Amino acid sequence: MTEPGSPYLPPPPSAAFAPAPRTGRQSMALRHLVSVVIALGATPIGIVMFDYGGGKYLRERAINFGEGSAGIGWLVLMFAGGAVLMVVALTARVSGLEPVLAGLLWGLVPLLWFVVDLASFYDFSRDLPSTYFWFANPPFLFGLVAPLLIGSGLAGRWRGTQR
């Protein structure tokens, strides 16, 4: 019971209902690991979706020049690939490392490969499992993916702290 005039203090919570203590280091490491896996795994998926949708859309528009809604499905696939790449860029919210790694691995390395050894790059892209000719315009595709992902990672790194 409380004394008259003293404030009511609720009883302390039971230990049975208290959440388990978490260490900050373990949750941060897991968060970074998951976002690295997302960034490195989703980037090639987004690039392939964007490239495939864009290539098929361009081909269909060239064949059916000026006819209404030709290629809308391919355009949707292209935008879906862009959305996947946006998710990769958003991993910079967790840490700036993830999109920088994805931009280097899936943007800069293929671009340098294209510049240094054009013949082997096209031999590899022709060996990919499809009847579609992959990477019809690598300088634009990889040349945009690399700086945009690296830039989002650097911007995420210097986003500042909120109080």
C-alpha positions in Angstrom: 0.0 0.0 0.0 1.1 3.6 -0.5 1.1 6.4 1.9 -1.6 9.0 1.4 -0.3 11.8 -0.7 2.6 9.8 -2.2 2.6 9.1 -6.0 1.6 5.7 -7.2 4.5 3.6 -8.5 3.5 0.5 -10.5 5.2 -2.8 -9.5 8.4 -3.7 -11.4 7.8 -5.9 -14.4 8.2 -9.6 -13.8 11.4 -11.1 -15.0 9.4 -13.7 -17.0 8.1 -11.0 -19.3 11.3 -9.0 -19.7 12.9 -9.2 -23.1 16.2 -11.0 -23.4 19.2 -8.6 -23.3 20.8 -8.1 -26.7 24.3 -7.1 -27.3 24.7 -4.2 -29.8 27.7 -5.8 -31.5 25.8 -9.1 -32.5 22.8 -7.3 -33.9 25.0 -4.8 -35.8 27.1 -7.6 -37.4 24.0 -9.6 -38.4 22.4 -6.5 -39.9 25.5 -5.7 -41.9 25.8 -9.3 -43.0 22.2 -9.5 -44.2 22.5 -6.2 -46.1 25.7 -7.3 -47.8 24.0 -10.5 -48.9 21.0 -8.5 -50.2 23.2 -6.0 -52.0 25.5 -8.5 -53.6 22.7 -10.9 -54.5 20.1 -8.4 -55.7 22.4 -6.3 -57.9 22.9 -8.9 -60.7 19.2 -9.8 -60.5 18.3 -6.1 -61.0 20.9 -5.6 -63.8 19.7 -8.7 -65.7 16.0 -7.7 -65.3 16.7 -4.2 -66.4 18.9 -5.3 -69.3 16.6 -8.0 -70.5 13.5 -5.9 -70.2 15.1 -2.9 -71.9 16.6 -5.0 -74.8 13.3 -6.8 -75.5 11.3 -3.5 -75.2 13.7 -1.8 -77.7 13.5 -4.7 -80.1 9.7 -4.9 -80.0 9.3 -1.2 -80.4 11.6 -1.3 -83.4 9.6 -4.1 -85.0 6.2 -2.6 -84.2 7.2 1.0 -84.7 4.4 3.4 -83.7 1.9 0.7 -82.8 0.1 1.5 -79.5 1.1 -0.5 -76.5 3.8 -2.7 -78.0 6.2 -3.9 -75.3 4.5 -2.8 -72.2 5.3 -6.0 -70.4 9.0 -5.6 -71.2 8.8 -2.0 -70.0 7.4 -3.2 -66.7 10.2 -5.8 -66.3 12.7 -3.0 -66.9 11.2 -0.8 -64.2 11.1 -3.8 -61.9 14.8 -4.3 -62.4 15.3 -0.6 -61.6 13.3 -1.1 -58.4 15.5 -4.0 -57.4 18.6 -1.8 -57.9 16.9 0.9 -55.8 16.6 -1.6 -53.0 20.3 -2.2 -53.3 20.9 1.5 -53.1 18.7 1.7 -50.0 21.0 -0.8 -48.2 23.2 2.3 -47.7 20.8 3.2 -44.9 22.3 0.3 -42.9 25.9 0.9 -43.9 27.6 2.5 -46.9 29.7 -0.6 -47.5 27.1 -2.7 -49.1 26.2 -0.6 -52.2 29.9 0.3 -52.7 30.8 -3.4 -52.8 27.9 -4.1 -55.2 28.9 -1.2 -57.4 32.5 -2.3 -57.5 31.8 -6.0 -58.1 28.8 -5.8 -60.5 29.4 -2.4 -62.1 33.1 -1.4 -62.2 34.6 -4.9 -62.7 32.4 -5.7 -65.8 33.0 -2.2 -67.2 36.8 -2.6 -66.9 36.5 -6.1 -68.3 34.6 -4.7 -71.3 37.2 -1.9 -71.8 40.3 -4.1 -71.4 39.2 -7.3 -73.2 36.2 -6.8 -75.4 36.4 -10.1 -77.2 36.4 -12.3 -74.0 33.6 -10.1 -72.6 31.3 -10.8 -75.6 32.3 -14.5 -75.7 31.2 -14.7 -72.0 27.9 -12.8 -72.6 27.1 -15.1 -75.6 27.6 -18.1 -73.4 24.9 -17.1 -70.9 21.9 -19.4 -71.1 19.4 -17.7 -73.3 18.7 -16.9 -76.9 18.8 -13.3 -75.9 22.1 -11.4 -76.6 23.0 -10.2 -73.1 24.5 -6.7 -72.4 23.8 -5.1 -75.7 25.2 -1.8 -74.4 27.6 -2.5 -71.6 29.3 0.9 -71.4 25.9 2.5 -70.5 24.6 -0.3 -68.3 27.7 -0.9 -66.1 28.9 2.7 -66.5 25.7 3.8 -64.7 25.3 1.0 -62.2 28.8 1.4 -60.7 28.8 5.2 -59.9 25.2 5.2 -58.8 25.7 2.4 -56.3 29.1 3.6 -55.1 27.6 7.1 -54.8 24.7 5.9 -52.7 27.0 4.0 -50.5 29.2 7.1 -49.9 26.2 9.2 -49.3 24.9 6.6 -46.8 28.3 6.6 -45.1 28.2 10.4 -44.5 24.5 10.7 -43.7 25.3 12.0 -40.2 23.8 11.0 -36.9 20.4 12.0 -35.7 19.8 13.0 -32.1 
